Amino acid sequence: MSEKTLTRMDLSEAIFREVGLSRNESAQLVESVLGHMSDALVDGESVKISSFGTFSVRDKAARVGRNPKTGEEVPILPRRVLTFRPSHLMKDRVTGGNKS
């Protein structure tokens, strides 16, 4: 499996090449979109991108965990976690890319 990571810079460069905005405008557009997504998630909203997937935040209750090394029980505090659920199209596309 590849170790390549898609970065903000890669996204803004793709917008620069494909849409024709300046590099600065492309970077600002990426930052603006990511900012809107982050703000919505912080406010407890879901972010659904058609044909890609849904980002959402859910609350996890407090529970008792166990240290695997010592077997000692440790309390785990309640927290909010970010989840991503890919769309069926994205799942199919990723699965299709795994065929050799």
Helices and strands as residue ranges (DSSP letters): H 8-19, H 23-42, E 47-49, E 53-60, E 63-66, E 73-76, E 79-86, H 88-97
